[in-house]
Amino acid sequence: MTSLLALLGVFLIGLSKAGFATGLGMLSTPLMAQALPARTAIGVILPLLCLADVFTMVVYWRRWDLRLVGWPLVGTLLGIASATAFVSSISELALRRSIGGVGLVLTLLLVIRNRYHPHAIYRPPPWHGVLVGVAAGISSTIAHAAGPVLALFLLAQRLEKTSFVATTGVFFTVNNLLKVPPYVATGLIEPATLALSLRYAAAVPFGIAAGWWANRCLPQRHFDTVVAVLMIATSLHLLVGA
């Protein structure tokens, strides 16, 4: 059962990287944290995210808008630095609850945006981008769950879907690579976690292929609802479970 949960979490990484259901990737870490210790889970997931980023960059090569991620990438450096110290110093139980809390808050933000501001537009000043980057860096370092933070920022600017996926791919390619050195330095990535990452890596391209199919064939809004319900349930279990 634990292996199935871990495989499902990795499969969802690929599915979300293909641009289907912006909140879907948030489920990966909570699912993996149900199957493995929380620190092991986030260490296993990061190399898999980097692998999925390669697929995204190849498929959407040069279809991004780099102007929209410059300031968020500045902020994400600060977020990663502050969150790394937090993750390396707290207990296993506190980390599990932090992952659940981050997932719950970001799911709520995504639901609010989809429900009340589906067509809102704004032109953010640079400091908004930096703050978004800080929030993304923190949530990404703790739970690999920064997708909704950046999605709220980009979708509010009415970015076209292909450009949105490509631009998001650029941000997370850089963001995830920036997390690798502190993860290695703090022992979150080590030979044992890399072996597990390799074990689950085959699920990534299958998830991406399923995401491409889902983009063409399934109603996005129905799928987003299912994702939100599952994310809330999984996050609550991490928050209140032993």
C-alpha positions as CSV (number, residue, x, y, z in Angstrom):
1,M,0.0,0.0,0.0
2,T,2.8,2.4,0.9
3,S,4.5,1.8,-2.5
4,L,1.3,2.4,-4.3
5,L,0.8,5.8,-2.5
6,A,4.4,6.7,-3.4
7,L,3.9,5.8,-7.0
8,L,0.7,7.7,-7.2
9,G,2.5,10.8,-5.7
10,V,5.2,10.5,-8.4
11,F,2.6,10.0,-11.2
12,L,0.8,13.2,-10.1
13,I,4.1,15.1,-10.4
14,G,4.1,14.2,-14.1
15,L,0.4,14.9,-14.5
16,S,0.7,18.4,-13.0
17,K,3.9,19.2,-15.0
18,A,2.0,18.6,-18.2
19,G,-0.2,21.7,-17.2
20,F,-3.4,19.9,-16.2
21,A,-4.9,21.0,-12.9
22,T,-2.7,23.6,-11.3
23,G,-3.2,22.3,-7.8
24,L,-2.5,18.7,-8.6
25,G,1.2,18.7,-7.8
26,M,0.4,19.7,-4.2
27,L,-0.8,16.1,-3.6
28,S,2.5,14.5,-4.4
29,T,4.3,15.4,-1.1
30,P,1.4,14.6,1.2
31,L,0.9,11.2,-0.5
32,M,4.6,10.4,-0.3
33,A,4.7,11.5,3.3
34,Q,2.0,8.9,4.0
35,A,4.3,6.2,2.6
36,L,7.7,7.4,3.9
37,P,9.1,9.6,6.7
38,A,8.5,13.2,5.9
39,R,12.1,14.1,5.5
40,T,12.7,11.1,3.3
41,A,9.7,12.0,1.2
42,I,10.7,15.5,0.4
43,G,14.3,14.3,-0.4
44,V,13.0,11.6,-2.7
45,I,10.6,14.0,-4.6
46,L,13.1,16.7,-5.4
47,P,15.2,14.8,-8.0
48,L,11.9,13.6,-9.6
49,L,10.7,17.1,-9.9
50,C,13.9,18.1,-11.6
51,L,13.4,15.2,-14.0
52,A,9.9,16.3,-14.7
53,D,11.1,19.8,-15.3
54,V,13.4,18.6,-18.1
55,F,10.4,17.1,-19.9
56,T,8.4,20.3,-19.5
57,M,11.2,22.5,-20.8
58,V,11.7,20.3,-23.8
59,V,8.1,20.2,-24.7
60,Y,7.4,23.9,-24.2
61,W,10.8,25.2,-25.3
62,R,10.9,29.0,-25.9
63,R,7.2,29.4,-25.4
64,W,7.6,31.1,-22.0
65,D,7.5,34.8,-20.9
66,L,10.6,35.3,-18.9
67,R,9.6,38.9,-17.9
68,L,7.0,37.4,-15.5
69,V,9.4,35.2,-13.4
70,G,12.4,37.5,-13.0
71,W,11.3,39.1,-9.7
72,P,9.7,35.9,-8.3
73,L,13.0,34.1,-8.8
74,V,14.8,36.8,-6.8
75,G,12.3,36.2,-4.0
76,T,12.5,32.4,-4.1
77,L,16.2,32.6,-3.1
78,L,15.2,34.2,0.2
79,G,12.3,31.8,0.7
80,I,14.5,28.7,0.1
81,A,17.2,30.0,2.5
82,S,14.8,30.7,5.3
83,A,12.8,27.5,4.9
84,T,15.8,25.2,4.7
85,A,16.8,26.2,8.3
86,F,13.2,25.5,9.4
87,V,13.0,22.1,7.8
88,S,16.4,20.9,9.1
89,S,15.7,21.9,12.7
90,I,12.1,20.7,13.4
91,S,10.9,17.2,14.4
92,E,9.4,14.6,12.1
93,L,5.9,15.2,13.5
94,A,6.2,19.0,13.1
95,L,7.4,18.6,9.5
96,R,4.5,16.3,8.7
97,R,2.1,18.9,10.1
98,S,3.9,21.7,8.3
99,I,3.4,19.8,5.0
100,G,-0.3,19.4,5.8
101,G,-0.7,23.0,6.9
102,V,1.0,24.3,3.7
103,G,-1.2,22.1,1.6
104,L,-4.4,23.2,3.3
105,V,-3.6,26.9,3.0
106,L,-2.7,26.7,-0.6
107,T,-5.7,24.6,-1.5
108,L,-7.9,27.2,0.1
109,L,-6.2,30.0,-1.9
110,L,-6.7,28.0,-5.1
111,V,-10.4,27.4,-4.3
112,I,-10.9,31.1,-3.5
113,R,-9.3,32.1,-6.8
114,N,-11.3,29.7,-8.9
115,R,-14.5,30.5,-7.1
116,Y,-14.4,34.3,-6.8
117,H,-11.8,35.7,-9.1
118,P,-11.6,33.3,-12.2
119,H,-11.1,36.2,-14.6
120,A,-9.3,38.8,-12.4
121,I,-6.5,40.7,-14.0
122,Y,-3.7,42.7,-12.4
123,R,-0.4,44.2,-13.4
124,P,1.9,43.5,-10.4
125,P,4.7,45.8,-9.4
126,P,8.2,44.2,-8.8
127,W,7.8,43.9,-5.1
128,H,4.6,41.8,-5.6
129,G,6.7,39.4,-7.6
130,V,9.4,39.2,-4.9
131,L,6.9,38.5,-2.2
132,V,5.3,35.8,-4.4
133,G,8.8,34.3,-4.9
134,V,9.5,34.3,-1.2
135,A,6.2,32.5,-0.5
136,A,6.9,30.0,-3.4
137,G,10.4,29.3,-2.1
138,I,9.2,28.6,1.5
139,S,6.2,26.4,0.5
140,S,8.3,24.7,-2.2
141,T,11.2,23.9,0.3
142,I,8.8,22.6,3.0
143,A,6.4,20.6,0.9
144,H,7.2,21.1,-2.9
145,A,3.8,22.8,-3.0
146,A,4.5,26.2,-4.5
147,G,2.4,25.5,-7.7
148,P,-0.8,27.4,-6.5
149,V,1.3,30.4,-5.3
150,L,2.8,31.0,-8.7
151,A,-0.4,30.0,-10.5
152,L,-2.3,32.7,-8.6
153,F,0.3,35.2,-9.6
154,L,0.5,34.2,-13.3
155,L,-3.2,33.4,-14.0
156,A,-4.3,36.7,-12.5
157,Q,-2.3,38.3,-15.4
158,R,-4.4,36.3,-17.9
159,L,-1.5,34.4,-19.3
160,E,-2.4,32.2,-22.3
161,K,-2.4,28.5,-21.3
162,T,0.7,27.3,-23.3
163,S,2.7,30.3,-22.1
164,F,1.5,29.7,-18.6
165,V,2.8,26.1,-18.5
166,A,6.1,27.1,-20.2
167,T,6.7,30.1,-17.9
168,T,5.8,28.0,-14.8
169,G,8.2,25.4,-16.1
170,V,11.1,27.9,-16.2
171,F,10.4,29.1,-12.7
172,F,10.3,25.7,-11.2
173,T,13.3,24.4,-13.1
174,V,15.4,27.2,-11.5
175,N,13.6,26.9,-8.2
176,N,14.1,23.2,-7.9
177,L,17.8,23.3,-8.9
178,L,18.3,26.0,-6.3
179,K,17.0,23.6,-3.6
180,V,19.4,20.8,-4.5
181,P,22.5,22.2,-2.7
182,P,20.8,22.9,0.6
183,Y,18.9,19.6,0.5
184,V,22.2,17.8,0.0
185,A,24.0,19.8,2.7
186,T,21.3,19.0,5.3
187,G,21.1,15.3,4.4
188,L,17.6,15.5,2.8
189,I,19.1,14.1,-0.4
190,E,21.6,11.2,0.1
191,P,22.4,7.9,-1.6
192,A,19.4,6.1,0.0
193,T,16.9,8.8,-1.2
194,L,18.4,8.9,-4.6
195,A,17.9,5.1,-4.9
196,L,14.3,5.6,-4.1
197,S,14.0,8.4,-6.6
198,L,15.4,6.1,-9.3
199,R,13.0,3.4,-8.3
200,Y,10.0,5.7,-8.8
201,A,11.3,7.7,-11.8
202,A,9.5,5.7,-14.4
203,A,6.1,7.0,-13.2
204,V,7.1,10.6,-14.2
205,P,6.8,10.2,-18.0
206,F,3.6,8.2,-17.6
207,G,2.1,11.0,-15.6
208,I,3.2,13.6,-18.2
209,A,1.6,11.5,-21.0
210,A,-1.6,11.3,-19.0
211,G,-1.6,15.0,-18.4
212,W,-1.3,15.7,-22.1
213,W,-4.3,13.4,-22.7
214,A,-6.3,15.0,-19.9
215,N,-5.6,18.5,-21.2
216,R,-7.4,17.5,-24.4
217,C,-10.2,15.3,-23.1
218,L,-11.3,16.1,-19.6
219,P,-13.1,19.2,-18.2
220,Q,-10.6,21.1,-16.1
221,R,-13.1,22.5,-13.6
222,H,-14.4,19.1,-12.5
223,F,-10.9,17.7,-12.1
224,D,-9.8,20.8,-10.1
225,T,-12.7,20.0,-7.7
226,V,-11.6,16.4,-7.2
227,V,-8.0,17.6,-6.6
228,A,-9.1,20.2,-4.0
229,V,-11.1,17.6,-2.1
230,L,-8.3,15.0,-2.1
231,M,-5.8,17.7,-1.0
232,I,-7.9,18.9,1.9
233,A,-8.4,15.3,3.1
234,T,-4.7,14.4,2.8
235,S,-3.5,17.6,4.4
236,L,-5.9,17.2,7.3
237,H,-4.7,13.6,7.9
238,L,-1.1,14.9,8.1
239,L,-2.1,17.7,10.4
240,V,-4.1,15.6,13.0
241,G,-2.5,12.1,12.4
242,A,0.1,10.7,14.7
